[in-house]
Amino acid sequence: MAFHQNVQRLLLLGVRLESPAQGPPPQPPPRLQPLIAAVAPAHRQFDERAVHFGHRYRSGFWSIYLLSAVAVLCAILPLALGWDSHLHALHPYAGLWAVAEVCVIGTVSAIYRLGHKHDWQGEWLRARTTAELTWYLPLMAPLVDFGQTGSEPNWYLRVFDPGRHPIAADEVAKICTLNESLARTALDGAWEDAAFVTGYAQWTIEILEEQRRYHHRIASKQEALLHRVHGINIWLFGLTALGALTHLLVHTLWLSLITTFFPALGASLHGALAQSEAYRLRVTSARLVVELQSAVDRIRHALDAVHDATRAASIKATIEEALELILEEHQDWQMLVRPHHLPLA
């Protein structure tokens, strides 16, 4: 488990998160199974890369914020412990706290330099976009007109407005080109096959339900984090205020430790949570839970329609709308995360 996950797990100790029951894995139509198997290695490669750099980036800014508070602690502890006094038995070792502070600051600088040099955030966003688009290629394929020759290699660009979605990745275009012939053969006459149309619509519903459950968990987790960190900060700043008032009556360096370290820790937690965009992620995920359910309802309504000439076209249109919603969500996530990078921490 990555550092940022361990920190959040610690912050959420004792919290019972809302988690919808896990449904059965989505079952794709037989026509699409060869295409799913063909793109699976590419998806796995980019997904592993996205997970790797995502952990590095998020652990990086959580580390920077929390270590900054630890540096403040190292600066004040020799005073609180009395090691700065020539009369204290451990006075000769007081310099070790300064060394520790320098080491902590050096670690913060190293994390920043490594993250900036290797572009952890950029690599994460690029890999995550490619992984997501690759994952949805089999869902996208039936919406593509493979009868057109010499057209745009990226299937997403054939269906959607390229200015509205993150669909111009070169890697995705290469994967589409490699699987063009396979998809064309597998989907030849698919929309005239009533069993395929029904299976494809049901598979799409299952995928959307899976996404809805995922966003429900995200919204629940981010809301719990916000409440827990807010509660911790109330205690930290409340104790700081109490320490400051007590300092008027009782002069002890331990109160200086409280009034120095507690605000630093509170600011670090707030800064890390702000950089992770917990509030906006909660709001966005909560909205998507509703919108994905609405998309599912529209597909079900089209699926339940009388079997006539317009049924397949109606199902196709509702699935296209649902996939566009997913792409818009990913674009919103990119715009949400991209402005926040390690230099801000």
Secondary structure as GFF3:
##gff-version 3
##sequence-region A 1 345
A	DSSP	alpha_helix	3	11	.	.	.	ID=ss1
A	DSSP	three_ten_helix	30	32	.	.	.	ID=ss2
A	DSSP	alpha_helix	33	81	.	.	.	ID=ss3
A	DSSP	three_ten_helix	91	93	.	.	.	ID=ss4
A	DSSP	alpha_helix	95	117	.	.	.	ID=ss5
A	DSSP	alpha_helix	120	135	.	.	.	ID=ss6
A	DSSP	alpha_helix	137	140	.	.	.	ID=ss7
A	DSSP	three_ten_helix	141	143	.	.	.	ID=ss8
A	DSSP	alpha_helix	155	159	.	.	.	ID=ss9
A	DSSP	alpha_helix	170	178	.	.	.	ID=ss10
A	DSSP	alpha_helix	180	186	.	.	.	ID=ss11
A	DSSP	three_ten_helix	190	192	.	.	.	ID=ss12
A	DSSP	alpha_helix	194	247	.	.	.	ID=ss13
A	DSSP	alpha_helix	253	275	.	.	.	ID=ss14
A	DSSP	alpha_helix	278	303	.	.	.	ID=ss15
A	DSSP	alpha_helix	311	337	.	.	.	ID=ss16
A	DSSP	three_ten_helix	342	344	.	.	.	ID=ss17
###
